[in-house]
C-alpha cells in the first residue's frame, strides 16, 4: 500500500506528455476523443493513487472486498470510543485555540498512521476484513483530521 510518490509523479507526467490531447490536435476526431479520455483516466488514477485513503479503497475493491458490507459490519468498539472522544474534544475546543488544535491534530495523525499501517499489513497478508476495518478507521480519522487542523 505504500507508494513511491516520486515514481508516481514521473509516470504520471510521462503518460500525460505522450497522450495529452494537444498532441492530437491535427488527428481525426476519434483519436482526439480517445486521447482526451485516456488523459482523464490518467488524471483520475493519479488522484486515486496519490491519496492513501482512496488508494487503500482501490486496492480493497480490486481484491473483491465488498466495502459496503464492511461498512455495515463497522469498526471495533475501542476505535469507536476513541473516535467519539476525539470528536468531542474537537467540538469543545474554541476555533481560535491554535495550539490545542495542533496538538489534537498530531494525536489524530498518530491514530491515522496506526490505522494506515494496519491496513497496509492486512492487505499484504490478504486479511481483507482487517484491511477493510482499518480502511474505515482511516476514512473517519482523515475527516476528523481535516476538521481539527487550525484555520489559517
N, CA, C and O atoms as a DFTB+ gen file, in Angstrom:
608 C
 N C O
     1  1       0.820      -1.193       0.000
     2  2       0.000       0.000       0.000
     3  2       0.861       1.253       0.000
     4  3       0.409       2.321      -0.413
     5  1       2.093       1.125       0.460
     6  2       2.968       2.291       0.442
     7  2       3.434       2.523      -0.985
     8  3       3.536       1.584      -1.775
     9  1       3.713       3.769      -1.307
    10  2       3.922       4.144      -2.690
    11  2       5.094       5.101      -2.801
    12  3       5.273       5.978      -1.956
    13  1       5.874       4.933      -3.827
    14  2       6.940       5.882      -4.142
    15  2       6.277       7.031      -4.905
    16  3       6.025       6.934      -6.106
    17  1       6.003       8.113      -4.188
    18  2       5.274       9.226      -4.798
    19  2       6.057       9.885      -5.922
    20  3       5.464      10.374      -6.884
    21  1       7.387       9.903      -5.815
    22  2       8.206      10.485      -6.885
    23  2       8.071       9.659      -8.163
    24  3       7.987      10.216      -9.258
    25  1       8.052       8.334      -8.027
    26  2       7.884       7.455      -9.194
    27  2       6.485       7.632      -9.790
    28  3       6.323       7.643     -11.010
    29  1       5.482       7.769      -8.929
    30  2       4.115       8.012      -9.417
    31  2       4.068       9.321     -10.203
    32  3       3.479       9.382     -11.282
    33  1       4.680      10.348      -9.669
    34  2       4.705      11.665     -10.323
    35  2       5.390      11.563     -11.697
    36  3       4.902      12.119     -12.681
    37  1       6.515      10.854     -11.752
    38  2       7.230      10.709     -13.034
    39  2       6.374       9.960     -14.051
    40  3       6.262      10.383     -15.201
    41  1       5.776       8.857     -13.633
    42  2       4.940       8.070     -14.540
    43  2       3.744       8.886     -15.023
    44  3       3.370       8.822     -16.194
    45  1       3.163       9.635     -14.129
    46  2       2.019      10.491     -14.469
    47  2       2.406      11.483     -15.565
    48  3       1.682      11.632     -16.549
    49  1       3.535      12.156     -15.402
    50  2       3.954      13.158     -16.387
    51  2       4.357      12.521     -17.716
    52  3       4.125      13.102     -18.776
    53  1       4.957      11.337     -17.666
    54  2       5.308      10.638     -18.904
    55  2       4.034      10.316     -19.687
    56  3       3.955      10.561     -20.891
    57  1       3.044       9.766     -18.991
    58  2       1.790       9.415     -19.671
    59  2       1.084      10.648     -20.218
    60  3       0.574      10.634     -21.339
    61  1       1.057      11.711     -19.426
    62  2       0.395      12.930     -19.907
    63  2       1.110      13.500     -21.121
    64  3       0.465      13.952     -22.067
    65  1       2.437      13.484     -21.101
    66  2       3.164      14.051     -22.246
    67  2       2.952      13.208     -23.503
    68  3       2.930      13.750     -24.608
    69  1       2.797      11.908     -23.354
    70  2       2.582      11.039     -24.516
    71  2       1.175      11.153     -25.088
    72  3       0.974      11.057     -26.299
    73  1       0.204      11.359     -24.201
    74  2      -1.186      11.261     -24.653
    75  2      -1.999      12.543     -24.451
    76  3      -3.228      12.517     -24.526
    77  1      -1.329      13.640     -24.200
    78  2      -2.062      14.895     -23.990
    79  2      -2.854      15.226     -25.255
    80  3      -2.338      15.098     -26.365
    81  1      -4.104      15.650     -25.088
    82  2      -4.947      15.945     -26.257
    83  2      -4.338      16.966     -27.224
    84  3      -4.640      16.926     -28.417
    85  1      -3.500      17.865     -26.745
    86  2      -2.879      18.848     -27.644
    87  2      -2.001      18.167     -28.699
    88  3      -1.833      18.689     -29.801
    89  1      -1.448      17.013     -28.361
    90  2      -0.614      16.278     -29.322
    91  2      -1.459      15.662     -30.438
    92  3      -0.928      15.221     -31.457
    93  1      -2.765      15.636     -30.235
    94  2      -3.669      15.014     -31.205
    95  2      -4.538      16.049     -31.912
    96  3      -5.557      15.702     -32.510
    97  1      -4.142      17.303     -31.845
    98  2      -4.952      18.396     -32.399
    99  2      -5.231      18.209     -33.894
   100  3      -6.339      18.501     -34.343
   101  1      -4.273      17.741     -34.661
   102  2      -4.471      17.581     -36.099
   103  2      -4.936      16.199     -36.503
   104  3      -5.057      15.903     -37.692
   105  1      -5.193      15.366     -35.539
   106  2      -5.582      13.975     -35.816
   107  2      -7.098      13.879     -36.002
   108  3      -7.826      14.835     -35.733
   109  1      -7.566      12.719     -36.465
   110  2      -9.018      12.520     -36.605
   111  2      -9.732      12.664     -35.249
   112  3      -9.139      12.445     -34.193
   113  1     -10.990      13.030     -35.308
   114  2     -11.796      13.278     -34.102
   115  2     -11.808      12.076     -33.157
   116  3     -11.800      12.248     -31.938
   117  1     -11.827      10.872     -33.704
   118  2     -11.846       9.669     -32.869
   119  2     -10.574       9.599     -32.032
   120  3     -10.635       9.322     -30.835
   121  1      -9.428       9.848     -32.651
   122  2      -8.166       9.813     -31.913
   123  2      -8.122      10.916     -30.851
   124  3      -7.589      10.718     -29.759
   125  1      -8.685      12.068     -31.183
   126  2      -8.728      13.163     -30.205
   127  2      -9.562      12.768     -28.993
   128  3      -9.168      13.030     -27.856
   129  1     -10.715      12.139     -29.228
   130  2     -11.579      11.715     -28.122
   131  2     -10.905      10.632     -27.281
   132  3     -10.992      10.654     -26.054
   133  1     -10.240       9.694     -27.934
   134  2      -9.543       8.631     -27.208
   135  2      -8.434       9.233     -26.348
   136  3      -8.278       8.848     -25.189
   137  1      -7.666      10.164     -26.893
   138  2      -6.594      10.807     -26.137
   139  2      -7.161      11.582     -24.952
   140  3      -6.612      11.529     -23.851
   141  1      -8.243      12.292     -25.173
   142  2      -8.860      13.058     -24.077
   143  2      -9.363      12.125     -22.981
   144  3      -9.180      12.406     -21.796
   145  1      -9.994      11.019     -23.365
   146  2     -10.481      10.059     -22.371
   147  2      -9.324       9.413     -21.637
   148  3      -9.391       9.214     -20.424
   149  1      -8.262       9.083     -22.359
   150  2      -7.096       8.470     -21.726
   151  2      -6.489       9.426     -20.702
   152  3      -6.133       9.006     -19.600
   153  1      -6.369      10.700     -21.053
   154  2      -5.829      11.690     -20.107
   155  2      -6.734      11.834     -18.892
   156  3      -6.250      11.973     -17.769
   157  1      -8.031      11.801     -19.108
   158  2      -8.963      11.881     -17.974
   159  2      -8.768      10.668     -17.060
   160  3      -8.783      10.804     -15.837
   161  1      -8.585       9.487     -17.649
   162  2      -8.357       8.277     -16.862
   163  2      -7.025       8.357     -16.103
   164  3      -6.944       7.957     -14.942
   165  1      -5.994       8.869     -16.760
   166  2      -4.687       9.026     -16.109
   167  2      -4.809       9.986     -14.931
   168  3      -4.285       9.712     -13.851
   169  1      -5.499      11.111     -15.132
   170  2      -5.693      12.076     -14.038
   171  2      -6.459      11.456     -12.880
   172  3      -6.095      11.648     -11.720
   173  1      -7.503      10.724     -13.181
   174  2      -8.302      10.077     -12.143
   175  2      -7.469       9.050     -11.377
   176  3      -7.512       9.000     -10.148
   177  1      -6.720       8.242     -12.102
   178  2      -5.871       7.240     -11.462
   179  2      -4.800       7.880     -10.589
   180  3      -4.509       7.398      -9.495
   181  1      -4.226       8.952     -11.074
   182  2      -3.204       9.663     -10.307
   183  2      -3.781      10.182      -8.991
   184  3      -3.171      10.012      -7.935
   185  1      -4.945      10.810      -9.052
   186  2      -5.582      11.327      -7.832
   187  2      -5.922      10.187      -6.871
   188  3      -5.752      10.325      -5.659
   189  1      -6.395       9.076      -7.403
   190  2      -6.731       7.914      -6.560
   191  2      -5.499       7.382      -5.856
   192  3      -5.537       7.112      -4.656
   193  1      -4.417       7.229      -6.582
   194  2      -3.211       6.632      -6.006
   195  2      -2.452       7.588      -5.088
   196  3      -1.743       7.144      -4.185
   197  1      -2.590       8.866      -5.306
   198  2      -1.838       9.844      -4.512
   199  2      -2.351       9.928      -3.077
   200  3      -1.575      10.200      -2.161
   201  1      -3.636       9.700      -2.872
   202  2      -4.251       9.792      -1.551
   203  2      -4.294       8.401      -0.915
   204  3      -4.766       7.447      -1.534
   205  1      -3.799       8.288       0.319
   206  2      -3.719       6.970       0.976
   207  2      -5.084       6.322       1.167
   208  3      -5.218       5.109       1.006
   209  1      -6.088       7.104       1.506
   210  2      -7.418       6.542       1.752
   211  2      -8.018       6.002       0.458
   212  3      -8.531       4.884       0.432
   213  1      -7.957       6.784      -0.609
   214  2      -8.527       6.318      -1.872
   215  2      -7.680       5.203      -2.478
   216  3      -8.210       4.335      -3.172
   217  1      -6.367       5.216      -2.226
   218  2      -5.501       4.131      -2.698
   219  2      -5.877       2.825      -2.007
   220  3      -5.981       1.785      -2.657
   221  1      -6.081       2.875      -0.695
   222  2      -6.483       1.673       0.048
   223  2      -7.850       1.190      -0.443
   224  3      -8.057      -0.011      -0.621
   225  1      -8.771       2.113      -0.659
   226  2     -10.089       1.743      -1.170
   227  2      -9.955       1.050      -2.525
   228  3     -10.598       0.029      -2.768
   229  1      -9.135       1.593      -3.391
   230  2      -8.909       0.986      -4.714
   231  2      -8.347      -0.427      -4.576
   232  3      -8.815      -1.353      -5.240
   233  1      -7.343      -0.590      -3.715
   234  2      -6.735      -1.906      -3.526
   235  2      -7.742      -2.918      -2.982
   236  3      -7.769      -4.073      -3.406
   237  1      -8.570      -2.467      -2.037
   238  2      -9.575      -3.367      -1.468
   239  2     -10.626      -3.753      -2.512
   240  3     -10.996      -4.921      -2.625
   241  1     -11.099      -2.773      -3.265
   242  2     -12.083      -3.078      -4.309
   243  2     -11.483      -3.997      -5.374
   244  3     -12.152      -4.901      -5.875
   245  1     -10.210      -3.753      -5.713
   246  2      -9.542      -4.593      -6.716
   247  2      -9.413      -6.034      -6.248
   248  3      -9.384      -6.958      -7.061
   249  1      -9.337      -6.223      -4.939
   250  2      -9.246      -7.572      -4.367
   251  2     -10.628      -8.211      -4.200
   252  3     -10.742      -9.348      -3.742
   253  1     -11.673      -7.470      -4.576
   254  2     -13.025      -8.013      -4.489
   255  2     -13.697      -7.813      -3.145
   256  3     -14.715      -8.447      -2.866
   257  1     -13.148      -6.945      -2.304
   258  2     -13.737      -6.704      -0.982
   259  2     -15.008      -5.874      -1.152
   260  3     -15.008      -4.850      -1.835
   261  1     -16.076      -6.323      -0.528
   262  2     -17.350      -5.602      -0.528
   263  2     -17.290      -4.558       0.581
   264  3     -17.540      -4.869       1.746
   265  1     -16.957      -3.314       0.217
   266  2     -16.779      -2.267       1.215
   267  2     -18.097      -1.834       1.850
   268  3     -18.119      -1.381       2.995
   269  1     -19.190      -1.971       1.112
   270  2     -20.493      -1.644       1.707
   271  2     -20.820      -2.631       2.825
   272  3     -21.319      -2.234       3.878
   273  1     -20.546      -3.897       2.602
   274  2     -20.771      -4.903       3.645
   275  2     -19.835      -4.646       4.822
   276  3     -20.237      -4.785       5.978
   277  1     -18.602      -4.275       4.536
   278  2     -17.643      -3.975       5.609
   279  2     -18.114      -2.777       6.428
   280  3     -17.969      -2.765       7.651
   281  1     -18.674      -1.773       5.763
   282  2     -19.180      -0.603       6.480
   283  2     -20.372      -0.968       7.358
   284  3     -20.530      -0.417       8.447
   285  1     -21.201      -1.881       6.901
   286  2     -22.326      -2.329       7.728
   287  2     -21.820      -3.084       8.950
   288  3     -22.407      -3.009      10.029
   289  1     -20.721      -3.812       8.766
   290  2     -20.112      -4.544       9.877
   291  2     -19.511      -3.579      10.895
   292  3     -19.528      -3.845      12.097
   293  1     -18.987      -2.474      10.415
   294  2     -18.487      -1.419      11.293
   295  2     -17.074      -1.635      11.785
   296  3     -16.377      -2.568      11.386
   297  1     -16.680      -0.733      12.670
   298  2     -15.340      -0.768      13.266
   299  2     -15.463      -1.322      14.681
   300  3     -16.565      -1.515      15.194
   301  1     -14.320      -1.573      15.299
   302  2     -14.328      -2.103      16.659
   303  2     -14.789      -1.078      17.687
   304  3     -14.722       0.130      17.458
   305  1     -15.255      -1.582      18.815
   306  2     -15.755      -0.713      19.894
   307  2     -14.660       0.202      20.436
   308  3     -14.928       1.356      20.770
   309  1     -13.437      -0.299      20.527
   310  2     -12.337       0.528      21.022
   311  2     -12.111       1.733      20.114
   312  3     -11.961       2.860      20.586
   313  1     -12.089       1.483      18.809
   314  2     -11.902       2.603      17.878
   315  2     -13.072       3.563      17.948
   316  3     -12.885       4.779      17.921
   317  1     -14.273       3.026      18.037
   318  2     -15.454       3.875      18.115
   319  2     -15.379       4.808      19.321
   320  3     -15.703       5.991      19.215
   321  1     -14.960       4.287      20.447
   322  2     -14.827       5.118      21.651
   323  2     -13.723       6.164      21.472
   324  3     -13.882       7.311      21.888
   325  1     -12.625       5.775      20.865
   326  2     -11.537       6.723      20.609
   327  2     -12.010       7.837      19.692
   328  3     -11.740       9.013      19.935
   329  1     -12.717       7.460      18.640
   330  2     -13.210       8.463      17.702
   331  2     -14.188       9.417      18.378
   332  3     -14.121      10.626      18.157
   333  1     -15.082       8.901      19.187
   334  2     -16.050       9.744      19.891
   335  2     -15.325      10.710      20.817
   336  3     -15.658      11.894      20.861
   337  1     -14.337      10.215      21.555
   338  2     -13.582      11.056      22.467
   339  2     -12.857      12.170      21.706
   340  3     -12.880      13.325      22.129
   341  1     -12.217      11.829      20.591
   342  2     -11.504      12.832      19.803
   343  2     -12.464      13.870      19.228
   344  3     -12.180      15.068      19.248
   345  1     -13.594      13.404      18.720
   346  2     -14.574      14.329      18.135
   347  2     -15.134      15.259      19.210
   348  3     -15.302      16.453      18.961
   349  1     -15.424      14.734      20.395
   350  2     -15.939      15.583      21.476
   351  2     -14.912      16.629      21.892
   352  3     -15.259      17.782      22.145
   353  1     -13.647      16.223      21.961
   354  2     -12.598      17.193      22.296
   355  2     -12.541      18.295      21.251
   356  3     -12.381      19.467      21.591
   357  1     -12.669      17.930      19.989
   358  2     -12.641      18.918      18.913
   359  2     -13.848      19.850      19.004
   360  3     -13.707      21.065      18.868
   361  1     -15.024      19.287      19.232
   362  2     -16.232      20.102      19.300
   363  2     -16.219      21.064      20.486
   364  3     -16.788      22.153      20.409
   365  1     -15.567      20.663      21.587
   366  2     -15.494      21.509      22.772
   367  2     -14.406      22.576      22.672
   368  3     -14.340      23.472      23.514
   369  1     -13.575      22.491      21.674
   370  2     -12.433      23.386      21.536
   371  2     -12.830      24.662      20.792
   372  3     -13.414      24.594      19.711
   373  1     -12.513      25.825      21.369
   374  2     -12.785      27.073      20.641
   375  2     -11.992      27.120      19.330
   376  3     -10.865      26.629      19.265
   377  1     -12.575      27.703      18.307
   378  2     -11.967      27.757      16.976
   379  2     -10.581      28.410      17.016
   380  3      -9.680      27.974      16.299
   381  1     -10.401      29.423      17.821
   382  2      -9.144      30.158      17.847
   383  2      -8.021      29.500      18.628
   384  3      -6.923      30.054      18.692
   385  1      -8.253      28.348      19.219
   386  2      -7.234      27.665      20.035
   387  2      -6.250      26.909      19.133
   388  3      -6.317      25.687      19.002
   389  1      -5.345      27.658      18.522
   390  2      -4.425      27.070      17.550
   391  2      -3.533      26.007      18.175
   392  3      -3.393      24.921      17.614
   393  1      -2.931      26.290      19.316
   394  2      -2.011      25.326      19.940
   395  2      -2.739      24.024      20.296
   396  3      -2.207      22.934      20.084
   397  1      -3.949      24.142      20.834
   398  2      -4.718      22.945      21.185
   399  2      -5.099      22.166      19.933
   400  3      -5.059      20.936      19.930
   401  1      -5.469      22.876      18.873
   402  2      -5.841      22.220      17.617
   403  2      -4.646      21.497      17.010
   404  3      -4.781      20.386      16.496
   405  1      -3.476      22.129      17.071
   406  2      -2.268      21.490      16.545
   407  2      -1.978      20.208      17.322
   408  3      -1.666      19.176      16.728
   409  1      -2.080      20.273      18.642
   410  2      -1.829      19.093      19.482
   411  2      -2.840      17.990      19.186
   412  3      -2.469      16.821      19.087
   413  1      -4.107      18.352      19.046
   414  2      -5.135      17.361      18.732
   415  2      -4.895      16.779      17.345
   416  3      -5.034      15.571      17.151
   417  1      -4.538      17.619      16.381
   418  2      -4.263      17.140      15.025
   419  2      -3.098      16.153      15.039
   420  3      -3.130      15.156      14.317
   421  1      -2.080      16.412      15.842
   422  2      -0.950      15.482      15.948
   423  2      -1.396      14.147      16.553
   424  3      -0.952      13.084      16.119
   425  1      -2.264      14.210      17.545
   426  2      -2.774      12.983      18.157
   427  2      -3.596      12.180      17.148
   428  3      -3.452      10.961      17.045
   429  1      -4.451      12.872      16.415
   430  2      -5.265      12.203      15.394
   431  2      -4.359      11.600      14.325
   432  3      -4.612      10.492      13.849
   433  1      -3.315      12.317      13.948
   434  2      -2.369      11.820      12.950
   435  2      -1.727      10.518      13.424
   436  3      -1.535       9.599      12.629
   437  1      -1.399      10.435      14.693
   438  2      -0.839       9.197      15.243
   439  2      -1.804       8.034      15.105
   440  3      -1.408       6.933      14.724
   441  1      -3.080       8.279      15.417
   442  2      -4.098       7.227      15.262
   443  2      -4.247       6.848      13.783
   444  3      -4.374       5.673      13.440
   445  1      -4.227       7.871      12.914
   446  2      -4.361       7.632      11.477
   447  2      -3.213       6.757      10.980
   448  3      -3.437       5.787      10.257
   449  1      -1.989       7.097      11.366
   450  2      -0.831       6.315      10.925
   451  2      -0.922       4.868      11.405
   452  3      -0.566       3.949      10.668
   453  1      -1.394       4.660      12.629
   454  2      -1.554       3.294      13.142
   455  2      -2.571       2.518      12.297
   456  3      -2.344       1.357      11.958
   457  1      -3.685       3.161      11.961
   458  2      -4.705       2.507      11.129
   459  2      -4.172       2.249       9.726
   460  3      -4.400       1.181       9.157
   461  1      -3.463       3.224       9.168
   462  2      -2.881       3.073       7.830
   463  2      -1.902       1.899       7.803
   464  3      -1.922       1.086       6.879
   465  1      -1.051       1.818       8.820
   466  2      -0.066       0.739       8.872
   467  2      -0.743      -0.625       9.036
   468  3      -0.306      -1.610       8.441
   469  1      -1.813      -0.684       9.844
   470  2      -2.572      -1.932       9.990
   471  2      -3.225      -2.325       8.674
   472  3      -3.260      -3.500       8.308
   473  1      -3.740      -1.327       7.970
   474  2      -4.375      -1.585       6.673
   475  2      -3.345      -2.143       5.694
   476  3      -3.612      -3.128       5.005
   477  1      -2.183      -1.524       5.633
   478  2      -1.130      -1.981       4.719
   479  2      -0.697      -3.406       5.057
   480  3      -0.539      -4.236       4.162
   481  1      -0.508      -3.690       6.331
   482  2      -0.109      -5.042       6.747
   483  2      -1.190      -6.057       6.403
   484  3      -0.895      -7.147       5.913
   485  1      -2.434      -5.697       6.661
   486  2      -3.539      -6.616       6.384
   487  2      -3.674      -6.869       4.880
   488  3      -3.944      -7.995       4.462
   489  1      -3.487      -5.832       4.072
   490  2      -3.534      -6.024       2.615
   491  2      -2.404      -6.960       2.185
   492  3      -2.618      -7.870       1.385
   493  1      -1.208      -6.735       2.716
   494  2      -0.064      -7.574       2.369
   495  2      -0.305      -9.031       2.750
   496  3       0.190      -9.937       2.079
   497  1      -1.061      -9.263       3.823
   498  2      -1.348     -10.617       4.288
   499  2      -2.673     -11.160       3.748
   500  3      -3.091     -12.260       4.108
   501  1      -3.327     -10.386       2.885
   502  2      -4.641     -10.753       2.326
   503  2      -5.683     -10.982       3.414
   504  3      -6.581     -11.810       3.256
   505  1      -5.564     -10.249       4.514
   506  2      -6.567     -10.285       5.588
   507  2      -7.558      -9.163       5.296
   508  3      -7.472      -8.065       5.845
   509  1      -8.499      -9.479       4.414
   510  2      -9.351      -8.443       3.844
   511  2     -10.308      -7.823       4.846
   512  3     -10.607      -6.634       4.744
   513  1     -10.795      -8.587       5.806
   514  2     -11.732      -7.984       6.758
   515  2     -10.990      -7.018       7.675
   516  3     -11.529      -5.963       8.009
   517  1      -9.777      -7.345       8.089
   518  2      -8.979      -6.423       8.905
   519  2      -8.578      -5.199       8.086
   520  3      -8.591      -4.079       8.597
   521  1      -8.226      -5.404       6.837
   522  2      -7.864      -4.282       5.968
   523  2      -9.053      -3.338       5.789
   524  3      -8.890      -2.118       5.820
   525  1     -10.241      -3.898       5.603
   526  2     -11.443      -3.063       5.427
   527  2     -11.750      -2.289       6.705
   528  3     -12.134      -1.121       6.643
   529  1     -11.585      -2.925       7.856
   530  2     -11.813      -2.233       9.136
   531  2     -10.821      -1.079       9.304
   532  3     -11.201       0.029       9.685
   533  1      -9.552      -1.354       9.017
   534  2      -8.524      -0.317       9.146
   535  2      -8.773       0.809       8.140
   536  3      -8.547       1.977       8.457
   537  1      -9.237       0.471       6.928
   538  2      -9.567       1.483       5.932
   539  2     -10.697       2.391       6.435
   540  3     -10.643       3.609       6.264
   541  1     -11.717       1.793       7.054
   542  2     -12.810       2.602       7.607
   543  2     -12.275       3.572       8.665
   544  3     -12.676       4.735       8.714
   545  1     -11.373       3.083       9.501
   546  2     -10.768       3.951      10.510
   547  2     -10.018       5.091       9.828
   548  3     -10.105       6.241      10.259
   549  1      -9.286       4.773       8.769
   550  2      -8.572       5.814       8.029
   551  2      -9.541       6.869       7.507
   552  3      -9.250       8.064       7.565
   553  1     -10.683       6.436       7.000
   554  2     -11.689       7.378       6.481
   555  2     -12.164       8.315       7.587
   556  3     -12.177       9.533       7.410
   557  1     -12.552       7.747       8.726
   558  2     -13.021       8.554       9.863
   559  2     -11.943       9.528      10.314
   560  3     -12.202      10.719      10.490
   561  1     -10.737       9.015      10.499
   562  2      -9.654       9.834      11.041
   563  2      -9.206      10.912      10.063
   564  3      -8.834      12.009      10.480
   565  1      -9.236      10.617       8.786
   566  2      -8.871      11.611       7.778
   567  2      -9.834      12.800       7.823
   568  3      -9.405      13.952       7.771
   569  1     -11.119      12.519       7.918
   570  2     -12.124      13.595       8.006
   571  2     -11.963      14.374       9.309
   572  3     -12.054      15.601       9.321
   573  1     -11.726      13.660      10.394
   574  2     -11.542      14.313      11.677
   575  2     -10.290      15.182      11.670
   576  3     -10.285      16.277      12.232
   577  1      -9.252      14.702      11.048
   578  2      -8.015      15.476      10.949
   579  2      -8.232      16.751      10.159
   580  3      -7.724      17.806      10.541
   581  1      -8.974      16.679       9.064
   582  2      -9.281      17.875       8.286
   583  2     -10.028      18.899       9.141
   584  3      -9.761      20.098       9.054
   585  1     -10.954      18.430       9.956
   586  2     -11.732      19.331      10.823
   587  2     -10.892      19.899      11.952
   588  3     -11.158      21.005      12.423
   589  1      -9.883      19.160      12.393
   590  2      -9.073      19.589      13.550
   591  2      -7.975      20.578      13.193
   592  3      -7.520      21.341      14.045
   593  1      -7.550      20.566      11.944
   594  2      -6.445      21.455      11.573
   595  2      -6.832      22.915      11.819
   596  3      -7.956      23.328      11.533
   597  1      -5.885      23.685      12.352
   598  2      -6.172      25.101      12.611
   599  2      -6.524      25.840      11.322
   600  3      -5.943      25.594      10.265
   601  1      -7.478      26.742      11.435
   602  2      -7.886      27.568      10.305
   603  2      -6.835      28.648      10.104
   604  3      -6.448      29.337      11.048
   605  1      -6.374      28.791       8.861
   606  2      -5.327      29.790       8.589
   607  2      -5.923      31.088       8.106
   608  3      -5.190      32.038       7.830
